[in-house]
């Protein structure tokens, strides 16, 4: 059986409204990338970093401060 | 001084008292971004700012450090509001101290421009019509 890891996903702005959550724990397969997590969450992102156990993944829309 | 802050409290320029050697200061520039009542043809009732504070403080302090390295200034400070803001309230304040006005103007401009494009803060406009929307890019 494939090993699984647990990460924390944070949501901001439009994504927070869509999910109605500020953050949540998310279980995924070891060697997952943000892209993999995005596909499961039906959100966006595409990097090739391998996620590690207890990683914190933050999806950041274009910033609009000021 | 020389620090970036996030606050849910009202920003009052008078209450910010940076500690600086008075003998060096010849200029103080302040920029305040204020909530206005319209944008892109819609009448705005209030704004809501959301922030990823951990990264915002880190990136904000990096911007202030860059300003201190690249301009002849003696102090730089920035504070940004989060939460719901009424029309007329200050959303962001930048304060720069320098020996001369040109350096303080330039550094102040650099800081606000970089904050608007790099610091993870998001603005939601709530309109008089009852609708609301997250803005889509630095404006």
N, CA and C atoms of all chains as a GROMACS GRO file, in nm:
protein
  615
    1UNK      N    1   0.085  -0.120   0.000
    1UNK     CA    2   0.000   0.000   0.000
    1UNK      C    3   0.087   0.124   0.000
    2UNK      N    4   0.050   0.224  -0.082
    2UNK     CA    5   0.130   0.346  -0.094
    2UNK      C    6   0.124   0.430   0.034
    3UNK      N    7   0.242   0.484   0.075
    3UNK     CA    8   0.248   0.565   0.196
    3UNK      C    9   0.176   0.699   0.174
    4UNK      N   10   0.111   0.747   0.278
    4UNK     CA   11   0.037   0.872   0.264
    4UNK      C   12   0.091   0.978   0.361
    5UNK      N   13   0.078   1.104   0.324
    5UNK     CA   14   0.122   1.215   0.409
    5UNK      C   15   0.006   1.309   0.435
    6UNK      N   16   0.020   1.385   0.544
    6UNK     CA   17  -0.085   1.482   0.576
    6UNK      C   18  -0.027   1.623   0.570
    7UNK      N   19  -0.087   1.711   0.492
    7UNK     CA   20  -0.041   1.850   0.483
    7UNK      C   21  -0.154   1.943   0.524
    8UNK      N   22  -0.120   2.070   0.545
    8UNK     CA   23  -0.222   2.171   0.574
    8UNK      C   24  -0.236   2.261   0.452
    9UNK      N   25  -0.357   2.282   0.407
    9UNK     CA   26  -0.383   2.369   0.292
    9UNK      C   27  -0.452   2.497   0.341
   10UNK      N   28  -0.397   2.612   0.302
   10UNK     CA   29  -0.458   2.742   0.340
   10UNK      C   30  -0.526   2.803   0.219
   11UNK      N   31  -0.641   2.868   0.242
   11UNK     CA   32  -0.714   2.933   0.133
   11UNK      C   33  -0.728   3.082   0.161
   12UNK      N   34  -0.719   3.164   0.053
   12UNK     CA   35  -0.737   3.308   0.068
   12UNK      C   36  -0.832   3.360  -0.040
   13UNK      N   37  -0.889   3.478  -0.008
   13UNK     CA   38  -0.972   3.552  -0.102
   13UNK      C   39  -1.079   3.464  -0.167
   14UNK      N   40  -1.084   3.461  -0.301
   14UNK     CA   41  -1.190   3.388  -0.371
   14UNK      C   42  -1.193   3.240  -0.335
   15UNK      N   43  -1.072   3.184  -0.317
   15UNK     CA   44  -1.066   3.041  -0.284
   15UNK      C   45  -1.124   3.012  -0.145
   16UNK      N   46  -1.109   3.110  -0.053
   16UNK     CA   47  -1.166   3.092   0.079
   16UNK      C   48  -1.319   3.096   0.072
   17UNK      N   49  -1.370   3.186  -0.013
   17UNK     CA   50  -1.516   3.192  -0.029
   17UNK      C   51  -1.569   3.063  -0.090
   18UNK      N   52  -1.495   3.010  -0.188
   18UNK     CA   53  -1.540   2.888  -0.258
   18UNK      C   54  -1.541   2.767  -0.165
   19UNK      N   55  -1.437   2.756  -0.081
   19UNK     CA   56  -1.426   2.639   0.006
   19UNK      C   57  -1.499   2.660   0.138
   20UNK      N   58  -1.521   2.789   0.172
   20UNK     CA   59  -1.579   2.825   0.301
   20UNK      C   60  -1.492   2.776   0.416
   21UNK      N   61  -1.360   2.774   0.392
   21UNK     CA   62  -1.266   2.730   0.496
   21UNK      C   63  -1.141   2.818   0.491
   22UNK      N   64  -1.081   2.845   0.607
   22UNK     CA   65  -0.953   2.918   0.608
   22UNK      C   66  -0.839   2.821   0.582
   23UNK      N   67  -0.850   2.703   0.638
   23UNK     CA   68  -0.747   2.602   0.616
   23UNK      C   69  -0.806   2.464   0.648
   24UNK      N   70  -0.738   2.361   0.601
   24UNK     CA   71  -0.781   2.227   0.635
   24UNK      C   72  -0.666   2.129   0.620
   25UNK      N   73  -0.675   2.020   0.694
   25UNK     CA   74  -0.577   1.913   0.679
   25UNK      C   75  -0.613   1.835   0.553
   26UNK      N   76  -0.510   1.788   0.486
   26UNK     CA   77  -0.536   1.718   0.361
   26UNK      C   78  -0.440   1.599   0.350
   27UNK      N   79  -0.496   1.482   0.326
   27UNK     CA   80  -0.414   1.363   0.315
   27UNK      C   81  -0.391   1.330   0.169
   28UNK      N   82  -0.264   1.304   0.136
   28UNK     CA   83  -0.234   1.273  -0.005
   28UNK      C   84  -0.121   1.170  -0.011
   29UNK      N   85  -0.092   1.119  -0.128
   29UNK     CA   86   0.013   1.019  -0.143
   29UNK      C   87   0.151   1.082  -0.125
   30UNK      N   88   0.248   1.006  -0.079
   30UNK     CA   89   0.385   1.055  -0.070
   30UNK      C   90   0.433   1.088  -0.212
   31UNK      N   91   0.522   1.187  -0.224
   31UNK     CA   92   0.574   1.237  -0.353
   31UNK      C   93   0.472   1.319  -0.433
   32UNK      N   94   0.363   1.356  -0.369
   32UNK     CA   95   0.265   1.443  -0.436
   32UNK      C   96   0.327   1.580  -0.460
   33UNK      N   97   0.279   1.650  -0.562
   33UNK     CA   98   0.320   1.788  -0.589
   33UNK      C   99   0.198   1.879  -0.565
   34UNK      N  100   0.220   2.013  -0.555
   34UNK     CA  101   0.106   2.103  -0.543
   34UNK      C  102   0.005   2.083  -0.656
   35UNK      N  103   0.056   2.051  -0.774
   35UNK     CA  104  -0.034   2.027  -0.888
   35UNK      C  105  -0.129   1.910  -0.861
   36UNK      N  106  -0.071   1.805  -0.801
   36UNK     CA  107  -0.154   1.688  -0.768
   36UNK      C  108  -0.263   1.725  -0.669
   37UNK      N  109  -0.221   1.803  -0.566
   37UNK     CA  110  -0.317   1.842  -0.463
   37UNK      C  111  -0.425   1.931  -0.524
   38UNK      N  112  -0.380   2.021  -0.612
   38UNK     CA  113  -0.473   2.111  -0.678
   38UNK      C  114  -0.579   2.032  -0.755
   39UNK      N  115  -0.535   1.932  -0.826
   39UNK     CA  116  -0.630   1.853  -0.905
   39UNK      C  117  -0.735   1.788  -0.816
   40UNK      N  118  -0.688   1.740  -0.701
   40UNK     CA  119  -0.782   1.676  -0.608
   40UNK      C  120  -0.877   1.778  -0.548
   41UNK      N  121  -0.824   1.899  -0.524
   41UNK     CA  122  -0.906   2.004  -0.462
   41UNK      C  123  -0.990   2.078  -0.565
   42UNK      N  124  -0.957   2.053  -0.691
   42UNK     CA  125  -1.022   2.126  -0.800
   42UNK      C  126  -0.992   2.276  -0.788
   43UNK      N  127  -0.868   2.311  -0.754
   43UNK     CA  128  -0.822   2.449  -0.749
   43UNK      C  129  -0.712   2.467  -0.853
   44UNK      N  130  -0.612   2.557  -0.828
   44UNK     CA  131  -0.507   2.572  -0.927
   44UNK      C  132  -0.368   2.562  -0.865
   45UNK      N  133  -0.262   2.570  -0.947
   45UNK     CA  134  -0.119   2.567  -0.908
   45UNK      C  135  -0.045   2.463  -0.990
   46UNK      N  136   0.081   2.484  -1.016
   46UNK     CA  137   0.157   2.386  -1.093
   46UNK      C  138   0.308   2.400  -1.068
   47UNK      N  139   0.355   2.343  -0.962
   47UNK     CA  140   0.497   2.336  -0.935
   47UNK      C  141   0.536   2.190  -0.926
   48UNK      N  142   0.666   2.164  -0.928
   48UNK     CA  143   0.710   2.025  -0.928
   48UNK      C  144   0.771   1.981  -0.794
   49UNK      N  145   0.758   2.068  -0.695
   49UNK     CA  146   0.812   2.036  -0.563
   49UNK      C  147   0.744   1.911  -0.506
   50UNK      N  148   0.825   1.819  -0.452
   50UNK     CA  149   0.763   1.706  -0.385
   50UNK      C  150   0.724   1.748  -0.245
   51UNK      N  151   0.601   1.726  -0.210
   51UNK     CA  152   0.554   1.764  -0.077
   51UNK      C  153   0.603   1.664   0.026
   52UNK      N  154   0.627   1.715   0.147
   52UNK     CA  155   0.670   1.628   0.256
   52UNK      C  156   0.568   1.630   0.368
   53UNK      N  157   0.578   1.531   0.455
   53UNK     CA  158   0.483   1.521   0.565
   53UNK      C  159   0.480   1.650   0.646
   54UNK      N  160   0.364   1.694   0.686
   54UNK     CA  161   0.341   1.815   0.768
   54UNK      C  162   0.368   1.945   0.692
   55UNK      N  163   0.388   1.939   0.562
   55UNK     CA  164   0.404   2.060   0.482
   55UNK      C  165   0.279   2.146   0.492
   56UNK      N  166   0.299   2.276   0.475
   56UNK     CA  167   0.188   2.370   0.472
   56UNK      C  168   0.179   2.420   0.328
   57UNK      N  169   0.068   2.400   0.262
   57UNK     CA  170   0.053   2.443   0.123
   57UNK      C  171  -0.043   2.561   0.118
   58UNK      N  172   0.001   2.672   0.060
   58UNK     CA  173  -0.080   2.794   0.056
   58UNK      C  174  -0.105   2.833  -0.089
   59UNK      N  175  -0.230   2.847  -0.124
   59UNK     CA  176  -0.262   2.893  -0.260
   59UNK      C  177  -0.282   3.043  -0.258
   60UNK      N  178  -0.203   3.117  -0.334
   60UNK     CA  179  -0.205   3.262  -0.329
   60UNK      C  180  -0.254   3.323  -0.460
   61UNK      N  181  -0.371   3.383  -0.459
   61UNK     CA  182  -0.419   3.453  -0.579
   61UNK      C  183  -0.334   3.579  -0.601
   62UNK      N  184  -0.342   3.645  -0.718
   62UNK     CA  185  -0.270   3.771  -0.739
   62UNK      C  186  -0.305   3.869  -0.626
   63UNK      N  187  -0.202   3.932  -0.569
   63UNK     CA  188  -0.226   4.015  -0.450
   63UNK      C  189  -0.287   4.150  -0.489
   64UNK      N  190  -0.368   4.207  -0.400
   64UNK     CA  191  -0.439   4.332  -0.430
   64UNK      C  192  -0.443   4.424  -0.309
   65UNK      N  193  -0.332   4.429  -0.234
   65UNK     CA  194  -0.328   4.517  -0.117
   65UNK      C  195  -0.312   4.663  -0.156
   66UNK      N  196  -0.308   4.749  -0.056
   66UNK     CA  197  -0.286   4.891  -0.077
   66UNK      C  198  -0.415   4.969  -0.091
   67UNK      N  199   1.042   5.150   1.422
   67UNK     CA  200   1.088   5.194   1.288
   67UNK      C  201   1.154   5.077   1.214
   68UNK      N  202   1.167   5.093   1.085
   68UNK     CA  203   1.224   4.988   1.001
   68UNK      C  204   1.150   4.856   1.020
   69UNK      N  205   1.019   4.864   1.028
   69UNK     CA  206   0.945   4.740   1.043
   69UNK      C  207   0.808   4.749   0.973
   70UNK      N  208   0.760   4.632   0.931
   70UNK     CA  209   0.632   4.619   0.861
   70UNK      C  210   0.531   4.553   0.954
   71UNK      N  211   0.412   4.607   0.958
   71UNK     CA  212   0.311   4.555   1.049
   71UNK      C  213   0.177   4.531   0.979
   72UNK      N  214   0.102   4.436   1.033
   72UNK     CA  215  -0.036   4.413   0.992
   72UNK      C  216  -0.121   4.443   1.116
   73UNK      N  217  -0.232   4.515   1.096
   73UNK     CA  218  -0.317   4.546   1.211
   73UNK      C  219  -0.464   4.543   1.174
   74UNK      N  220  -0.548   4.508   1.272
   74UNK     CA  221  -0.693   4.518   1.252
   74UNK      C  222  -0.745   4.649   1.308
   75UNK      N  223  -0.658   4.725   1.374
   75UNK     CA  224  -0.698   4.851   1.438
   75UNK      C  225  -0.687   4.968   1.341
   76UNK      N  226  -0.759   5.075   1.371
   76UNK     CA  227  -0.753   5.198   1.290
   76UNK      C  228  -0.608   5.250   1.288
   77UNK      N  229  -0.564   5.290   1.168
   77UNK     CA  230  -0.427   5.343   1.154
   77UNK      C  231  -0.432   5.495   1.174
   78UNK      N  232  -0.352   5.542   1.267
   78UNK     CA  233  -0.346   5.685   1.298
   78UNK      C  234  -0.201   5.731   1.286
   79UNK      N  235  -0.173   5.810   1.181
   79UNK     CA  236  -0.036   5.854   1.154
   79UNK      C  237   0.024   5.928   1.274
   80UNK      N  238  -0.061   6.001   1.348
   80UNK     CA  239  -0.012   6.080   1.462
   80UNK      C  240   0.043   5.991   1.574
   81UNK      N  241  -0.011   5.867   1.581
   81UNK     CA  242   0.030   5.781   1.692
   81UNK      C  243   0.160   5.706   1.664
   82UNK      N  244   0.209   5.717   1.539
   82UNK     CA  245   0.333   5.645   1.505
   82UNK      C  246   0.451   5.736   1.536
   83UNK      N  247   0.527   5.696   1.632
   83UNK     CA  248   0.640   5.779   1.678
   83UNK      C  249   0.772   5.702   1.662
   84UNK      N  250   0.829   5.708   1.542
   84UNK     CA  251   0.952   5.635   1.519
   84UNK      C  252   1.068   5.693   1.601
   85UNK      N  253   1.151   5.606   1.652
   85UNK     CA  254   1.267   5.651   1.728
   85UNK      C  255   1.384   5.669   1.632
   86UNK      N  256   1.429   5.792   1.618
   86UNK     CA  257   1.537   5.823   1.525
   86UNK      C  258   1.628   5.930   1.585
   87UNK      N  259   1.751   5.932   1.546
   87UNK     CA  260   1.836   6.042   1.590
   87UNK      C  261   1.790   6.173   1.525
   88UNK      N  262   1.733   6.263   1.603
   88UNK     CA  263   1.671   6.385   1.550
   88UNK      C  264   1.768   6.470   1.468
   89UNK      N  265   1.894   6.463   1.499
   89UNK     CA  266   1.993   6.547   1.430
   89UNK      C  267   2.010   6.512   1.283
   90UNK      N  268   1.973   6.389   1.246
   90UNK     CA  269   1.994   6.344   1.107
   90UNK      C  270   1.876   6.374   1.015
   91UNK      N  271   1.758   6.395   1.074
   91UNK     CA  272   1.637   6.399   0.993
   91UNK      C  273   1.609   6.536   0.934
   92UNK      N  274   1.600   6.541   0.800
   92UNK     CA  275   1.565   6.666   0.733
   92UNK      C  276   1.435   6.654   0.658
   93UNK      N  277   1.384   6.529   0.645
   93UNK     CA  278   1.263   6.508   0.566
   93UNK      C  279   1.184   6.388   0.618
   94UNK      N  280   1.053   6.401   0.616
   94UNK     CA  281   0.966   6.288   0.649
   94UNK      C  282   0.859   6.280   0.542
   95UNK      N  283   0.850   6.166   0.473
   95UNK     CA  284   0.745   6.147   0.373
   95UNK      C  285   0.646   6.044   0.426
   96UNK      N  286   0.518   6.077   0.410
   96UNK     CA  287   0.413   5.982   0.450
   96UNK      C  288   0.321   5.959   0.332
   97UNK      N  289   0.294   5.831   0.303
   97UNK     CA  290   0.191   5.798   0.205
   97UNK      C  291   0.082   5.723   0.278
   98UNK      N  292  -0.044   5.762   0.254
   98UNK     CA  293  -0.156   5.688   0.309
   98UNK      C  294  -0.249   5.647   0.196
   99UNK      N  295  -0.280   5.519   0.188
   99UNK     CA  296  -0.380   5.470   0.094
   99UNK      C  297  -0.514   5.470   0.167
  100UNK      N  298  -0.614   5.536   0.110
  100UNK     CA  299  -0.742   5.557   0.178
  100UNK      C  300  -0.856   5.491   0.101
  101UNK      N  301  -0.950   5.436   0.173
  101UNK     CA  302  -1.065   5.369   0.109
  101UNK      C  303  -1.154   5.474   0.042
  102UNK      N  304  -1.174   5.460  -0.090
  102UNK     CA  305  -1.261   5.555  -0.160
  102UNK      C  306  -1.393   5.488  -0.197
  103UNK      N  307  -1.489   5.572  -0.235
  103UNK     CA  308  -1.626   5.522  -0.247
  103UNK      C  309  -1.664   5.471  -0.386
  104UNK      N  310  -1.564   5.456  -0.475
  104UNK     CA  311  -1.598   5.404  -0.608
  104UNK      C  312  -1.479   5.335  -0.671
  105UNK      N  313  -1.508   5.239  -0.758
  105UNK     CA  314  -1.403   5.173  -0.835
  105UNK      C  315  -1.464   5.110  -0.959
  106UNK      N  316  -1.402   5.137  -1.074
  106UNK     CA  317  -1.446   5.080  -1.200
  106UNK      C  318  -1.596   5.098  -1.222
  107UNK      N  319  -1.645   5.216  -1.188
  107UNK     CA  320  -1.785   5.249  -1.215
  107UNK      C  321  -1.885   5.199  -1.112
  108UNK      N  322  -1.837   5.131  -1.009
  108UNK     CA  323  -1.929   5.080  -0.906
  108UNK      C  324  -1.914   5.161  -0.778
  109UNK      N  325  -2.024   5.178  -0.706
  109UNK     CA  326  -2.021   5.255  -0.582
  109UNK      C  327  -1.987   5.160  -0.466
  110UNK      N  328  -1.874   5.189  -0.402
  110UNK     CA  329  -1.823   5.101  -0.297
  110UNK      C  330  -1.877   5.144  -0.161
  111UNK      N  331  -1.926   5.046  -0.084
  111UNK     CA  332  -1.979   5.074   0.050
  111UNK      C  333  -1.869   5.056   0.154
  112UNK      N  334  -1.793   4.948   0.141
  112UNK     CA  335  -1.680   4.923   0.232
  112UNK      C  336  -1.583   4.824   0.168
  113UNK      N  337  -1.466   4.808   0.228
  113UNK     CA  338  -1.366   4.712   0.179
  113UNK      C  339  -1.337   4.609   0.286
  114UNK      N  340  -1.296   4.491   0.240
  114UNK     CA  341  -1.248   4.390   0.334
  114UNK      C  342  -1.111   4.343   0.286
  115UNK      N  343  -1.013   4.349   0.375
  115UNK     CA  344  -0.879   4.300   0.341
  115UNK      C  345  -0.853   4.170   0.414
  116UNK      N  346  -0.798   4.076   0.339
  116UNK     CA  347  -0.756   3.948   0.397
  116UNK      C  348  -0.606   3.936   0.376
  117UNK      N  349  -0.538   3.867   0.467
  117UNK     CA  350  -0.391   3.868   0.463
  117UNK      C  351  -0.336   3.734   0.508
  118UNK      N  352  -0.230   3.690   0.444
  118UNK     CA  353  -0.153   3.575   0.495
  118UNK      C  354  -0.040   3.636   0.575
  119UNK      N  355  -0.067   3.656   0.705
  119UNK     CA  356   0.018   3.742   0.787
  119UNK      C  357   0.163   3.694   0.797
  120UNK      N  358   0.180   3.567   0.813
  120UNK     CA  359   0.315   3.511   0.828
  120UNK      C  360   0.406   3.554   0.712
  121UNK      N  361   0.355   3.538   0.591
  121UNK     CA  362   0.434   3.573   0.472
  121UNK      C  363   0.433   3.724   0.445
  122UNK      N  364   0.323   3.790   0.478
  122UNK     CA  365   0.311   3.934   0.454
  122UNK      C  366   0.415   4.011   0.535
  123UNK      N  367   0.432   3.975   0.661
  123UNK     CA  368   0.529   4.044   0.747
  123UNK      C  369   0.671   4.019   0.696
  124UNK      N  370   0.696   3.897   0.655
  124UNK     CA  371   0.829   3.861   0.603
  124UNK      C  372   0.860   3.941   0.475
  125UNK      N  373   0.766   3.940   0.382
  125UNK     CA  374   0.787   4.009   0.254
  125UNK      C  375   0.790   4.161   0.274
  126UNK      N  376   0.704   4.211   0.361
  126UNK     CA  377   0.701   4.355   0.390
  126UNK      C  378   0.832   4.403   0.448
  127UNK      N  379   0.888   4.326   0.538
  127UNK     CA  380   1.018   4.364   0.597
  127UNK      C  381   1.131   4.354   0.495
  128UNK      N  382   1.121   4.261   0.401
  128UNK     CA  383   1.221   4.252   0.294
  128UNK      C  384   1.218   4.379   0.208
  129UNK      N  385   1.097   4.429   0.179
  129UNK     CA  386   1.082   4.551   0.099
  129UNK      C  387   1.144   4.671   0.172
  130UNK      N  388   1.118   4.682   0.302
  130UNK     CA  389   1.176   4.793   0.380
  130UNK      C  390   1.328   4.784   0.381
  131UNK      N  391   1.379   4.664   0.393
  131UNK     CA  392   1.525   4.643   0.392
  131UNK      C  393   1.584   4.688   0.258
  132UNK      N  394   1.516   4.653   0.149
  132UNK     CA  395   1.562   4.694   0.015
  132UNK      C  396   1.565   4.847   0.004
  133UNK      N  397   1.461   4.912   0.058
  133UNK     CA  398   1.454   5.059   0.052
  133UNK      C  399   1.569   5.121   0.130
  134UNK      N  400   1.598   5.063   0.246
  134UNK     CA  401   1.707   5.116   0.330
  134UNK      C  402   1.843   5.096   0.263
  135UNK      N  403   1.854   4.990   0.183
  135UNK     CA  404   1.980   4.962   0.113
  135UNK      C  405   1.996   5.048  -0.013
  136UNK      N  406   1.884   5.074  -0.080
  136UNK     CA  407   1.891   5.138  -0.212
  136UNK      C  408   1.873   5.290  -0.213
  137UNK      N  409   1.823   5.345  -0.101
  137UNK     CA  410   1.804   5.491  -0.094
  137UNK      C  411   1.874   5.543   0.030
  138UNK      N  412   1.912   5.670   0.025
  138UNK     CA  413   1.979   5.731   0.141
  138UNK      C  414   1.874   5.776   0.242
  139UNK      N  415   1.820   5.679   0.314
  139UNK     CA  416   1.717   5.710   0.413
  139UNK      C  417   1.760   5.659   0.550
  140UNK      N  418   1.700   5.714   0.653
  140UNK     CA  419   1.738   5.679   0.791
  140UNK      C  420   1.635   5.591   0.860
  141UNK      N  421   1.516   5.585   0.804
  141UNK     CA  422   1.415   5.501   0.866
  141UNK      C  423   1.300   5.477   0.772
  142UNK      N  424   1.238   5.357   0.782
  142UNK     CA  425   1.123   5.325   0.698
  142UNK      C  426   1.026   5.239   0.779
  143UNK      N  427   0.896   5.269   0.762
  143UNK     CA  428   0.792   5.203   0.841
  143UNK      C  429   0.671   5.182   0.752
  144UNK      N  430   0.603   5.069   0.769
  144UNK     CA  431   0.481   5.047   0.692
  144UNK      C  432   0.382   4.965   0.775
  145UNK      N  433   0.254   5.004   0.771
  145UNK     CA  434   0.150   4.926   0.838
  145UNK      C  435   0.032   4.912   0.743
  146UNK      N  436  -0.028   4.793   0.737
  146UNK     CA  437  -0.142   4.766   0.649
  146UNK      C  438  -0.256   4.710   0.732
  147UNK      N  439  -0.377   4.760   0.705
  147UNK     CA  440  -0.497   4.711   0.776
  147UNK      C  441  -0.545   4.578   0.720
  148UNK      N  442  -0.617   4.504   0.804
  148UNK     CA  443  -0.695   4.389   0.757
  148UNK      C  444  -0.835   4.401   0.816
  149UNK      N  445  -0.924   4.316   0.770
  149UNK     CA  446  -1.062   4.320   0.817
  149UNK      C  447  -1.146   4.417   0.736
  150UNK      N  448  -1.260   4.458   0.792
  150UNK     CA  449  -1.353   4.546   0.719
  150UNK      C  450  -1.321   4.692   0.744
  151UNK      N  451  -1.310   4.771   0.635
  151UNK     CA  452  -1.278   4.913   0.644
  151UNK      C  453  -1.390   4.997   0.583
  152UNK      N  454  -1.418   5.108   0.650
  152UNK     CA  455  -1.520   5.203   0.602
  152UNK      C  456  -1.456   5.302   0.505
  153UNK      N  457  -1.538   5.369   0.425
  153UNK     CA  458  -1.491   5.475   0.335
  153UNK      C  459  -1.417   5.581   0.417
  154UNK      N  460  -1.302   5.624   0.367
  154UNK     CA  461  -1.226   5.730   0.436
  154UNK      C  462  -1.121   5.680   0.533
  155UNK      N  463  -1.127   5.550   0.566
  155UNK     CA  464  -1.027   5.497   0.659
  155UNK      C  465  -0.896   5.467   0.585
  156UNK      N  466  -0.786   5.472   0.658
  156UNK     CA  467  -0.655   5.444   0.601
  156UNK      C  468  -0.633   5.293   0.593
  157UNK      N  469  -0.603   5.245   0.471
  157UNK     CA  470  -0.579   5.103   0.450
  157UNK      C  471  -0.431   5.069   0.467
  158UNK      N  472  -0.345   5.162   0.425
  158UNK     CA  473  -0.201   5.138   0.435
  158UNK      C  474  -0.130   5.271   0.458
  159UNK      N  475  -0.026   5.266   0.539
  159UNK     CA  476   0.054   5.386   0.566
  159UNK      C  477   0.202   5.354   0.552
  160UNK      N  478   0.273   5.439   0.479
  160UNK     CA  479   0.419   5.427   0.465
  160UNK      C  480   0.481   5.554   0.521
  161UNK      N  481   0.584   5.540   0.601
  161UNK     CA  482   0.653   5.657   0.657
  161UNK      C  483   0.804   5.639   0.639
  162UNK      N  484   0.866   5.742   0.582
  162UNK     CA  485   1.010   5.734   0.556
  162UNK      C  486   1.078   5.860   0.610
  163UNK      N  487   1.190   5.842   0.677
  163UNK     CA  488   1.271   5.954   0.725
  163UNK      C  489   1.403   5.956   0.648
  164UNK      N  490   1.449   6.076   0.613
  164UNK     CA  491   1.577   6.089   0.542
  164UNK      C  492   1.636   6.227   0.570
  165UNK      N  493   1.759   6.243   0.528
  165UNK     CA  494   1.821   6.374   0.544
  165UNK      C  495   1.763   6.473   0.442
  166UNK      N  496   1.730   6.421   0.323
  166UNK     CA  497   1.683   6.508   0.214
  166UNK      C  498   1.551   6.458   0.154
  167UNK      N  499   1.472   6.551   0.098
  167UNK     CA  500   1.338   6.517   0.050
  167UNK      C  501   1.337   6.419  -0.066
  168UNK      N  502   1.433   6.433  -0.159
  168UNK     CA  503   1.432   6.347  -0.277
  168UNK      C  504   1.441   6.199  -0.238
  169UNK      N  505   1.531   6.170  -0.146
  169UNK     CA  506   1.546   6.030  -0.102
  169UNK      C  507   1.420   5.981  -0.031
  170UNK      N  508   1.360   6.066   0.050
  170UNK     CA  509   1.241   6.021   0.123
  170UNK      C  510   1.123   5.999   0.027
  171UNK      N  511   1.107   6.088  -0.072
  171UNK     CA  512   1.001   6.070  -0.172
  171UNK      C  513   1.020   5.939  -0.250
  172UNK      N  514   1.140   5.920  -0.299
  172UNK     CA  515   1.167   5.802  -0.384
  172UNK      C  516   1.148   5.671  -0.305
  173UNK      N  517   1.199   5.668  -0.183
  173UNK     CA  518   1.188   5.546  -0.102
  173UNK      C  519   1.043   5.518  -0.067
  174UNK      N  520   0.968   5.622  -0.037
  174UNK     CA  521   0.827   5.608  -0.002
  174UNK      C  522   0.750   5.547  -0.121
  175UNK      N  523   0.779   5.597  -0.240
  175UNK     CA  524   0.716   5.548  -0.363
  175UNK      C  525   0.755   5.402  -0.388
  176UNK      N  526   0.881   5.371  -0.369
  176UNK     CA  527   0.929   5.234  -0.390
  176UNK      C  528   0.853   5.138  -0.297
  177UNK      N  529   0.843   5.175  -0.171
  177UNK     CA  530   0.781   5.086  -0.072
  177UNK      C  531   0.634   5.060  -0.105
  178UNK      N  532   0.556   5.164  -0.133
  178UNK     CA  533   0.413   5.140  -0.159
  178UNK      C  534   0.393   5.061  -0.288
  179UNK      N  535   0.474   5.090  -0.391
  179UNK     CA  536   0.461   5.016  -0.518
  179UNK      C  537   0.492   4.867  -0.498
  180UNK      N  538   0.597   4.838  -0.422
  180UNK     CA  539   0.635   4.698  -0.400
  180UNK      C  540   0.533   4.627  -0.310
  181UNK      N  541   0.484   4.696  -0.208
  181UNK     CA  542   0.385   4.636  -0.118
  181UNK      C  543   0.262   4.594  -0.198
  182UNK      N  544   0.219   4.680  -0.290
  182UNK     CA  545   0.098   4.651  -0.367
  182UNK      C  546   0.112   4.531  -0.461
  183UNK      N  547   0.235   4.501  -0.502
  183UNK     CA  548   0.252   4.390  -0.597
  183UNK      C  549   0.312   4.263  -0.535
  184UNK      N  550   0.366   4.273  -0.414
  184UNK     CA  551   0.437   4.156  -0.358
  184UNK      C  552   0.382   4.099  -0.228
  185UNK      N  553   0.315   4.182  -0.149
  185UNK     CA  554   0.273   4.136  -0.015
  185UNK      C  555   0.137   4.065  -0.026
  186UNK      N  556   0.127   3.943   0.030
  186UNK     CA  557   0.002   3.866   0.016
  186UNK      C  558  -0.114   3.922   0.098
  187UNK      N  559  -0.177   4.024   0.040
  187UNK     CA  560  -0.296   4.087   0.098
  187UNK      C  561  -0.398   4.097  -0.015
  188UNK      N  562  -0.524   4.068   0.018
  188UNK     CA  563  -0.629   4.069  -0.085
  188UNK      C  564  -0.743   4.161  -0.044
  189UNK      N  565  -0.798   4.230  -0.145
  189UNK     CA  566  -0.901   4.331  -0.122
  189UNK      C  567  -1.034   4.288  -0.182
  190UNK      N  568  -1.136   4.290  -0.099
  190UNK     CA  569  -1.272   4.261  -0.147
  190UNK      C  570  -1.353   4.389  -0.139
  191UNK      N  571  -1.419   4.424  -0.249
  191UNK     CA  572  -1.504   4.542  -0.249
  191UNK      C  573  -1.648   4.500  -0.224
  192UNK      N  574  -1.711   4.568  -0.129
  192UNK     CA  575  -1.853   4.544  -0.102
  192UNK      C  576  -1.928   4.666  -0.153
  193UNK      N  577  -2.019   4.644  -0.247
  193UNK     CA  578  -2.084   4.756  -0.316
  193UNK      C  579  -2.217   4.792  -0.250
  194UNK      N  580  -2.260   4.915  -0.277
  194UNK     CA  581  -2.388   4.964  -0.227
  194UNK      C  582  -2.502   4.875  -0.277
  195UNK      N  583  -2.484   4.818  -0.397
  195UNK     CA  584  -2.587   4.732  -0.456
  195UNK      C  585  -2.607   4.602  -0.380
  196UNK      N  586  -2.513   4.571  -0.288
  196UNK     CA  587  -2.524   4.446  -0.214
  196UNK      C  588  -2.431   4.339  -0.267
  197UNK      N  589  -2.379   4.359  -0.390
  197UNK     CA  590  -2.283   4.265  -0.446
  197UNK      C  591  -2.145   4.287  -0.384
  198UNK      N  592  -2.056   4.190  -0.404
  198UNK     CA  593  -1.918   4.208  -0.359
  198UNK      C  594  -1.826   4.128  -0.451
  199UNK      N  595  -1.699   4.167  -0.456
  199UNK     CA  596  -1.606   4.098  -0.544
  199UNK      C  597  -1.462   4.116  -0.498
  200UNK      N  598  -1.384   4.009  -0.509
  200UNK     CA  599  -1.239   4.018  -0.486
  200UNK      C  600  -1.174   4.081  -0.608
  201UNK      N  601  -1.088   4.178  -0.588
  201UNK     CA  602  -1.021   4.241  -0.702
  201UNK      C  603  -0.922   4.144  -0.764
  202UNK      N  604  -0.895   4.164  -0.893
  202UNK     CA  605  -0.819   4.062  -0.966
  202UNK      C  606  -0.671   4.091  -0.986
  203UNK      N  607  -0.624   4.210  -0.956
  203UNK     CA  608  -0.482   4.240  -0.972
  203UNK      C  609  -0.449   4.372  -0.909
  204UNK      N  610  -0.317   4.402  -0.899
  204UNK     CA  611  -0.275   4.527  -0.834
  204UNK      C  612  -0.336   4.647  -0.906
  205UNK      N  613  -0.402   4.733  -0.831
  205UNK     CA  614  -0.464   4.850  -0.893
  205UNK      C  615  -0.428   4.978  -0.821
   0.00000   0.00000   0.00000
